[in-house]
Amino acid sequence: MRQMFWSVFMVCALVSCKKETNENTMVKESYNKGTAEMYVESSVYPIVEDLNEVFKSYYDNADIQLKMLSQNEILSAIYKDTSRLAVMPKDFSSKELEAFKGKVVPKITPIAKDAVLFITQKQATDTLINYKDVVGVFKGTISSDKIFVFHDANSAIVSQIMQDAEVKEVSSKVYYASSIEEIVSYITKNKNAIGVVGINWMVQPDKKIQEGIKELRSMWVYSDSLKQYFAPSQSTIADNSYPLVRTINIVDVQGKTGLGTGFASFAASDKGQRIVLKSGLMPITMPKREINIIE
């Protein structure tokens, strides 16, 4: 009897010890600790990666795992409640927000402005482009010898052009690459190719495309409102003279004060906006600059 008692006691003690260990090792998520997955639209991935690295350097117990996806994939995941954190260059219409009715209302935090670029070979004779002509190619109403190259058929850029063109299918003059490296490679080999990418990839090229983009240049885009062409830059993004400016938003549907709240607050803070400014994109709020005068 005594032997059975001690056997039962030891089993209970081991179970209790294991439970206590598990509870201690599990980190409850808050704004600066825990683990969360964040979906990032492919055209704005570099800046989000930069912000995340610095965020984690400030908060050792915070682990936000980034996953690069197309905009359509991200929207599908958010609406189906299979993802609760995302970053994308998209503004939600009132109709789109109605889809969240009865669910958690998303917290949307703007963190930067970027631009859609048209890139071509340096030796190309065409240096100017009109967005309306691109829309016309998508519709099939404009004949062109140019081939437009996109990162992903479901990207934010393609979705916007298809929406403006009011089409569900595009002409054969559009080519979809599987990666940004493939876009750069395709353009360097085809003089009639025009790549359509987010400026983030050009101002923050990774090692795979650093050499290739030296052979490319961005085209000037026509502004209907100002009646002239503009090159993409921080200044033309800031004053909206460049016609294809987008706002990058963090979309948080966690419904609690979790890592999404912490990351959004950091990205929108003075520290986060300095990272945006340094990246070549345009911050939503200009970081403060203190000048010390020594007498």
PyMOL commands that set and color helices and strands:
alter all, ss='L'
color gray80, all
select helices_A, chain A and resi 2-25+42-58+71-79+94-100+131-139+156-165+180-189+199-203+212-215+234-238+259-268+270-279
alter helices_A, ss='H'
color red, helices_A
select strands_A, chain A and resi 34-41+62-69+85-88+107-121+128-129+147-150+174-176+193-198+216-218+220-223+228-230+245-252+282-283
alter strands_A, ss='S'
color yellow, strands_A
deselect
rebuild
show_as cartoon
